[in-house]
Amino acid sequence: MTKRKGLTLTDVLITVVIALVFAVIYSLWDGIYTILQPFGLHLNELVYGMWFIAAIVAYLIIRKPGVALIAEFSAASGETIVLLQFDISLIMYGLLQGLVCELIFLIFKYKSTHLMVVVMAGIAAALITLPLDWYYGYLGHLESWNLILMFSLRILSGAVVAGWLGHVLYRAVKETGVLKFIGSSSSDSTEGL
């Protein structure tokens, strides 16, 4: 039996389930982000990367084109449902974060589960938030040094929380053996560092 290259209904359903789990986590994570805000120096940005993780975990599990975009868009949309408030900006963030993750995974032909690939995806997701933050007016009041500090910490969080932690979660789930029949059937020859 040959494995289909395109997304199957099962792939989409698994991706949406992953996204819904992260939608709940995202809505709870907002409390952690908010608690860290009063401490200053943008310490809250160190946890910002959690909002990019759905695309990375879904990609690592399924490894097919479109999965990261569907996961991040669905997680952001689901977060608006969990929070009981429709917020188009959350959906736009999710859409663009998923899209830039897709671009990184496309470069590696959707085959690599290498840690550095998902770290790059986390960094790309962090970087795409800059124009959105600027558009929504979140940055106009910051001095240059403050803006650089904020985005440096956000990029670090994208690399560590989204990339590294996403990879750790994937490895933990893979070790259970539940991923044998899910996603790409190719071996993880590029897995690891």
Secondary structure, DSSP 8 states (H G I E B T S, - for coil): ----SS--HHHHHHHHHHHHHHHHHHHHHHHHHHHHGGG-TTGGGGGGGGGGHHHHHHHHHH-STTHHHHHHHHHHHHHHHHTTS--HHHHHHHHHHHHHHHHHHHHTTTT--BHHHHHHHHHHHHHHHHHHHHHTTSSTT--HHHHHHHHHHHHHHIIIIIIIHHHHHHHHHHHHTTTTTSS--S--TT-B-
